[in-house]
Amino acid sequence: MDCFFVAVAVRDKPELHKVPVAVAHSGNAGSSEISSCNYLARAKGVGAGMFMQTAKELCPELIVLPYQFDDIQRVSFQIYDIFFLHTLYVQAVSCDEAFLEFGRGTNGMEKAKAIRNEIFEQTGCSASVGVSFNVLLAKLSSKKAKPDGIFEISNVSQAEEFVLQLTIRDLPGAGHMTSAKLEALGVENVRQLVSMTKGELIQSLGKASGEMLYNYARGIDIRPLSMESNMMRKSVSAVVNFGIRFEKWEDATVFLMALGEELSQRLRNLNVRAKCLTLLIKKRAGGAPVEPAKFMGHGVCDNFSKSQILAQPTDDEVVIGKACIELLQQFNFPSEELRGVGVQATKLISDTPGNQRSGQLFKAWLKDTTGNAKNQEECEAKAEDPITETSTNAFAATSFSQINIGVLGELPKQLQQEILASYGRGASATTTQTNYQPPPRRKTNGKAPLRRKHPARNIFDSKSNSRLARNVYLLGTGDSGKEDALNDIRMSQVDSEVYHSLPLTIRREIDRYAKKRRPTSTVAPIPRPRASSISSPEQPVKKKLTPVVLPRIEDLYADLVESLHDEYPTTGTRAQTAAFDPIYSRILVEVEDRALDQALRMLRFVRRKCSSVATPTELAEQLKRGFNHVLNLVNQDIRRQFNGALSLRLVTPL
């Protein structure tokens, strides 16, 4: 959009269309800053970020209007509604800027004219449109089209000629520091930049910036549109760049703790936690006045930032504040030189209950070691309560067959003997062992022999049901009340038949947590001879694990149609819907990997295929019901993880 804030402010004021206009919070205060101005004001030298006093000196007839945030939001929504009416492939950049993608064969100039006309008719604001075949050239074309015009770069030869006329600062991503480094090498424009090799650019600017500028100088940009930003928030910030005047280190630490509290509140309001924190610092530039022209403003500053990856996602104000203090200590800047401080939270994790991966879902697929679900619930409830000497015997009905042998083998030898002796040959747990003989006493050198303070007991008996019994039960069932029991899962506990029937994403989660462990023992290990350097034929050869290859959505759809063709006359609605489970599981992989672009592509492919089937009628109805079921499940997953859902403009039910 052209001068968006000004365009919204003057759209109902035709008398201001041909005079210099700016938007700011005050037209009288000399230290008020210009937020936006129209092209008539720019022609007089007025620009965004300029103090009002300077702007009035350059353009005495300048008209200053206040912000109209409600109207700005309303017009922005209208603009995006128009975008989505023309295409589903929209990448939002800001409230007034976006990238739109259309298929091959589309006349870009006609689309641009139609969109511009609709925007002007509905909002009264003008728009400039750049048309080209990649993101970089479309961005550069839109700058060329301003104000209120259209510019197209239609082919490679035209693109090369256009880019060679630009300066380094005209390229997106080439900021002040990058330009300064290139100027030190004698490179001031793109024509000179093209003469440098990729290796030289990487050596001077780093791998990412070097490769990017090497491609941009040739009009090359392979970035696809990213629609993930339309469905989820990527960062939360709390920044203060006004009135920062610390006299000592303690002032800075107190302020950072308060800033951490503010960021924590914003995270909680959004129901998210942050995995990464970035401290943003403005430091007074060398030679800049201590007190800038704007009272308590930051003045001319150097900008710095430093990030820290947290061990766990958090929204705790103390954790955030302490992390920021640690980052500030690493800068080692004098406190009185700071002019701006901010904290940015990224790598956001949804804090909704459906997204808290405590591992409880996967414990349900482990072999049940307590007989039945009812007993398990009773025992879990009992395990959560503080155990006292008068508590009832929650383990009275436990039989020997219900003991987890794997856990039993990991217990100390003495405890194993007590458990086995208490059961005898499969005796009931309620039977008290009275004829237990303690092991022979060991003699020590000059010390009294070890004695039992208490007689042998049945650890499942109510009178001796102490903390030890609770610990044995927790080990056997994998309770994660105190620790993450998933870290101790062994594959021997996983029912293979159930495991192979699970969706791929759940199997991958189990594989990540499950590991094979040798049972520990208090008995000293028997020394074994060292293995020969030459392997014998009897030694097992470890098989190399092959990487998991995910099925293509096209193949899964073909299998689905084939299965429905064979079974649809005889299967019920539930079975028909279950036939879509492989497709849903494949899309869920992309959702959990935060690759929403791929998930959206797969959903659109399945929808297009399902809607194209017209006969037989029964099969067409099954495909429609199945797709709507998958779309509903995917939206539930997106709602849990990203606090949102796919817009009906992106994917509509059948």
Secondary structure, 3 states (H helix, E strand, C coil): CCCHHHHHHHCCCHHHCCCCEEECCCCCCCCCECCEECHHHHCCCCCCCCEHHHHHHHCCCCEEECCCHHHHHHHHHHHHHHHHHHCCCEEEEECCEEEECCCCCCCHHHHHHHHHHHHHHHHCCCCCEEECCCHHHHHHHHHHHCCCCEEECCCHHHHHHHHCCCEHHHCCCCCHHHHHHHHHCCCCEHHHHHCCCHHHHHHHHCHHHHHHHHHHCCCCCCCCCCCHHHCCCCEEEEEECCCCCCCCHHHHHHHHHHHHHHHHHHHHHCCEEEEEEEEEEEEECCCCCCCCCCCCCCCCEEEEEEEEEEEEEECCHHHHHHHHHHHHHHHCCCHHHEEEEEEEEEEEEECCHHHCCCCHHHHCCECCCCCCHHHHHHHHHHHHCCCCCCCCCCCCCCCHHHCCHHHHHHCCHHHHHHHHHHHCCCCCCCCCCCCCCCCCCCCECCECCCCCCCCCCCCCCHHHCCHHHHHHHHHHHCCCCCCCHHHHCCHHHECHHHHHHCCHHHHHHHHHHCCCCCCCCCCCCCCCCCCCCCCCCCCCCCCCCCCCCCCCHHHHHHHHHHHHHHHCCCCCHHHHHHCCHHHHHHHHHHHHCCCHHHHHHHHHHHHHHHHHCCCCHHHHHHHHHHHHHHHHHHHHHHHHHHCCCCCCCCCCCC
